[in-house]
Amino acid sequence: MNRNRQRIIAIGLLIAFGLWILFTVLPMGSGKGNKGKNKKLPTIVEPQFTKEASLAILDSNAVDTLKLLDIELAESIAEIQYGMMYRRSMAENMGMLFLMGEERRQSFYMKNTYVSLDIIYINDQMEIVSIQKNAVPLDETSLPSEGPASMVLEIKGGLSDEWGLQKGQKIRWERL
């Protein structure tokens, strides 16, 4: 019952988003007499980053902070589905943390995502389960976790290697 309700809410949000796109982004007009003159292409505005939390990536002893990131949260079904889509840039000190609601195997892909990402899967114990490195922009290939995860952290592609992140390391995060 709860799963069906979530699906109905997700479908409703997708329909509302589609209608919003239809009426605000796509060009209006009957087209009579225009025949190609003054036609405007739809413009997708890049979503702006909103700092909602701070996240610390900890050393192997879970004591010292190796990196501190500004985090945007994706919590609702719509936010999780939209994620980093249509963003064309990402600073090294920022990321997006997806709060998936339950610990299970997760899988992400890069549809409409223009920035290469490292996708870090994290379990309930705040431990890195696996890392999908340098995900290819716009690729719709499934990028699954190696084990159950309840959170997913997306950072700029290549940073997990640069920072030496490894499976088993811990994180700590705090909502602002």
C-alpha positions as CSV (number, residue, x, y, z in Angstrom):
1,M,0.0,0.0,0.0
2,N,2.8,2.5,1.0
3,R,4.8,1.6,-2.2
4,N,1.7,2.2,-4.4
5,R,1.1,5.6,-2.7
6,Q,4.8,6.5,-3.4
7,R,4.4,5.5,-7.0
8,I,1.2,7.6,-7.3
9,I,2.9,10.6,-5.8
10,A,5.9,10.1,-8.1
11,I,3.7,9.9,-11.2
12,G,1.8,13.0,-10.1
13,L,5.0,15.0,-9.6
14,L,6.3,13.9,-13.0
15,I,3.0,15.0,-14.7
16,A,3.2,18.3,-12.9
17,F,6.8,18.8,-13.9
18,G,5.9,17.9,-17.5
19,L,3.1,20.5,-17.5
20,W,5.5,23.1,-16.1
21,I,7.9,22.4,-18.9
22,L,5.1,22.5,-21.5
23,F,3.8,25.9,-20.3
24,T,7.0,27.7,-19.2
25,V,9.9,26.4,-21.3
26,L,8.6,25.4,-24.7
27,P,7.7,28.3,-27.1
28,M,4.1,29.1,-27.4
29,G,2.1,30.2,-30.4
30,S,0.0,28.7,-33.2
31,G,2.8,28.9,-35.7
32,K,0.4,30.3,-38.4
33,G,2.3,32.7,-40.6
34,N,5.5,32.2,-38.8
35,K,7.0,29.4,-40.8
36,G,10.4,29.4,-39.1
37,K,10.6,33.1,-38.4
38,N,11.5,34.2,-34.9
39,K,11.2,30.6,-33.5
40,K,12.9,30.2,-30.1
41,L,14.5,27.0,-29.0
42,P,13.5,25.8,-25.5
43,T,16.0,26.9,-22.9
44,I,16.7,24.8,-19.9
45,V,18.0,26.8,-17.0
46,E,20.8,25.2,-15.1
47,P,19.6,24.5,-11.5
48,Q,21.6,26.5,-8.9
49,F,23.4,24.8,-6.0
50,T,21.7,25.2,-2.6
51,K,23.9,24.4,0.4
52,E,21.7,22.4,2.8
53,A,24.2,20.4,4.8
54,S,27.9,19.8,5.5
55,L,29.6,16.4,4.9
56,A,32.9,15.3,6.2
57,I,34.9,12.5,4.7
58,L,36.9,10.8,7.5
59,D,40.2,9.0,7.6
60,S,40.4,5.3,7.9
61,N,40.2,5.5,11.7
62,A,37.0,7.7,11.4
63,V,38.7,10.4,13.5
64,D,40.2,13.1,11.3
65,T,38.4,14.9,8.6
66,L,40.1,14.5,5.2
67,K,37.6,16.6,3.2
68,L,34.7,18.9,4.1
69,L,32.0,19.4,1.5
70,D,29.0,21.7,1.0
71,I,26.1,19.4,0.3
72,E,22.7,19.8,-1.4
73,L,20.2,17.2,-0.3
74,A,17.9,15.0,-2.5
75,E,15.2,13.6,-0.3
76,S,11.9,13.6,-2.1
77,I,11.2,11.2,-4.9
78,A,11.3,14.1,-7.4
79,E,14.6,15.4,-6.0
80,I,16.1,11.9,-6.2
81,Q,14.9,11.4,-9.8
82,Y,16.1,14.9,-10.9
83,G,19.5,14.8,-9.0
84,M,22.3,16.5,-10.9
85,M,20.5,16.6,-14.2
86,Y,21.1,19.7,-16.4
87,R,24.0,21.0,-14.3
88,R,27.0,22.0,-16.4
89,S,29.5,22.6,-13.6
90,M,30.3,21.4,-10.1
91,A,32.8,22.9,-7.7
92,E,35.3,20.6,-6.0
93,N,34.0,21.4,-2.5
94,M,30.4,20.5,-3.3
95,G,28.3,17.4,-3.7
96,M,24.8,16.1,-3.6
97,L,23.7,13.6,-1.0
98,F,20.7,11.4,-1.9
99,L,18.8,10.1,1.1
100,M,17.2,6.9,-0.3
101,G,15.0,6.0,2.6
102,E,16.0,2.4,3.0
103,E,19.2,0.4,2.9
104,R,19.2,-1.8,-0.2
105,R,21.2,-2.2,-3.4
106,Q,21.1,1.1,-5.3
107,S,21.7,2.0,-8.9
108,F,22.2,5.3,-10.6
109,Y,22.8,6.5,-14.2
110,M,23.8,9.7,-16.0
111,K,20.7,10.6,-18.0
112,N,20.7,14.4,-18.8
113,T,23.8,14.8,-16.5
114,Y,26.5,16.9,-18.2
115,V,29.2,16.7,-15.5
116,S,31.3,13.5,-14.9
117,L,30.6,12.3,-11.4
118,D,32.0,9.9,-8.8
119,I,29.0,8.1,-7.3
120,I,29.7,7.0,-3.8
121,Y,27.3,4.5,-2.1
122,I,27.0,4.7,1.7
123,N,25.3,2.3,4.1
124,D,23.4,3.0,7.4
125,Q,26.7,2.8,9.4
126,M,28.0,5.8,7.3
127,E,30.5,3.6,5.6
128,I,31.4,3.7,1.9
129,V,30.1,0.5,0.3
130,S,31.4,1.2,-3.2
131,I,32.4,3.9,-5.6
132,Q,31.5,4.3,-9.3
133,K,34.3,6.5,-10.6
134,N,34.2,9.0,-13.5
135,A,30.7,8.2,-14.6
136,V,30.3,9.3,-18.2
137,P,28.1,12.3,-18.8
138,L,24.7,11.5,-20.6
139,D,25.4,7.7,-20.4
140,E,22.3,5.7,-19.4
141,T,24.2,2.6,-18.4
142,S,23.3,1.4,-14.9
143,L,25.9,2.1,-12.2
144,P,25.0,-0.2,-9.3
145,S,26.3,-0.4,-5.7
146,E,28.3,-3.4,-4.7
147,G,26.2,-3.8,-1.5
148,P,23.2,-2.3,0.3
149,A,23.3,1.5,0.7
150,S,20.9,4.0,2.1
151,M,22.7,7.1,0.9
152,V,24.4,8.1,-2.3
153,L,27.0,10.9,-2.6
154,E,27.8,12.5,-5.9
155,I,31.0,14.5,-6.3
156,K,32.9,15.8,-9.3
157,G,34.4,13.0,-11.3
158,G,38.0,12.0,-10.4
159,L,37.9,13.4,-6.9
160,S,37.5,10.1,-5.2
161,D,40.9,9.0,-6.6
162,E,42.5,12.4,-6.0
163,W,41.3,12.2,-2.3
164,G,42.2,8.5,-2.0
165,L,38.7,7.5,-1.0
166,Q,38.2,3.8,-0.4
167,K,35.5,1.3,0.4
168,G,35.1,1.0,4.2
169,Q,35.9,4.7,4.9
170,K,33.3,6.6,7.0
171,I,31.5,9.9,6.4
172,R,29.7,12.2,8.8
173,W,27.1,14.8,7.7
174,E,25.0,17.4,9.4
175,R,22.0,19.3,8.1
176,L,22.2,23.1,8.3
